[in-house]
Amino acid sequence: MNNYYAETAYRHVEVTWLNLRLQGQNTLTDEMIYFEGQEVWDGGGWFTNGVGQSVTWTARDFEVDAGTRRPRELGVARYRRIYHPDRIKGQLGRVQGQLTYSPVEGFALPPIDISNSSWL
């Protein structure tokens, strides 16, 4: 989701959000989320293709989705990663890889394939 926020009267900041919405959870512990894949950036130039960067995330790579205008939902934990355009890498184009979710210690659901059209 791309959002435009007025930082000043003359300048706007573009950000991309990656959200996790965890039904039945109140908090997120580091063992609950494991993602291995790539962030694919547009390269920032006319003649550059997508630039893939290998990433591994756990829950500590996300922050609580608080202070937004979206209403809080009872029994749902929301977390986010926020991406800003980079002068070298450009704009985040997509995230792809496998996300493993462990709602309780010692039990992991089958990995979810995240692809070009899948945003959590």
N, C-alpha and C positions, 0 to 999 in steps of 0.2 A: 504494500500500500504506500503510495507516495503522498506526502503531505507537504504543503507549503505554509510556513509560518513566517509572519512578519517579525523579524528581529529588530529592525528599526523601520522608520518610515521609508527608507530608500533601499533596503536590502532584504532579500528573502533567503531562507535556508531550506534546502530540500533534504528530506530524510526518508529512508525506507525502513519499515518496521517488520520484524519477524516475530510473530506472537505464538506462544504456547498457551492453550486453554485446557486446563486439567480438571475434568469433571470429578467430583468426589474428593478433591484434595484441598487442604487449607494452606499447606506450605510445600515447598519443593526442597528436597535434600539432594546433595551432590550425586548420590548413587542412583537417583531416579531417572536421570536422562543421560544417554550416551549417543552422540552423533558423530559419524565419521563420513566425510565426503569432501565436497568442493564448494567454495564460493566462486561464482563465475562473474567477473567484472567485464564491462564493455570495452575496456582498454583506453577510453578517454580520447581517442583520436579518430579521424576519418578513415584511416587505412589500417586500423588495428582490429583484430577479431577478439572474441571473448578471451579473457585471461583467467585461467583457473588457478585457484590457490587452495591447496589441501588444508583441511581444518579438522580438528577433533574437539568436540565440545562436551562438557558435562554441565550440570545444573549451575555451577558457579559462573558460567559464561553468560547467564541470563540475569536480568534484574526484574524486580517486582514491577508489574504494570500498574503503577499508582499515579494519581495526579492527572489522569486523563478525563475526558468528558464522558467516557463510556461508564455506564452504571455498574456498580459492584454486583456480582452474582453470588448468592449464598451457596456455599459448597463448591465453588469453582476457584482454583488458583490460576492467576494469569501472570505470565512472565514474558519478557521481550528482550530482543536485541535490536539496537538502533544503529543503522548504517548511514553515514554521511558520504557524499561523493568525495573521491580521493583525486588529487591532482595527477597522479601517475596511473592508478588503476581505473579511474573513471567512476561510473555509476554501477552499483550492484545490479546485475542482470537476473541472476537466479541462484538458488541454492540446490544442490543435488547430492544425494548420498543415502545413508541408512540411519534411521533414528530408532533407538531401542528405549522403551519406556518400562520401568520397573515400579509399579504402583505400590508394592510392598517389598520389604527386604527379602531377598532370596528367590523372587519370582519375577521373571521378565516376560513381557508379551513378545510375540514374534516381531522382528524388525519391520519398520514401515519404510518402504522405498519412497524417497522424496525426489521428485524430478522437476523439470522445467515448469510444469503447470501446477505443481503441488506446493502450496504455502500453508503452513500450519496456523 
